[in-house]
Amino acid sequence: MPDEINIVFSSHRIEFLASISDWMQQSDLIILEEAPNEMFKKMLKEEISIKEYLEEELFEFPEFSYRFYKILQELYKSGKEILQIEP
């Protein structure tokens, strides 16, 4: 893939997760627009569960967030770098 940057904005709707996942699979680096949380890497590494991670923060869309973080765990396992950046 040539060097390029894709910026993807999406609503927090479960039906968009498949498309979002496809975009992220094509990327080496995934940057999330969310405040950094020290538990995030532990969740990606499955040292803590997604449920435990979600309990640490207040998420407006818990079902979307759970499924989204499940996708992120799989992407992390496949070697993708995933960062949180303060909005």
Buried (B, 14 or more C-beta within 10 A) or exposed (E): EEEEEEEEEEEEEEEBBEEBBEEBEEBEEBEBEBEEEEBBBBBBEEEBEBEEBBEBEEBEEEEBBBBBBEBBBBBBEEEBEBEBEEE
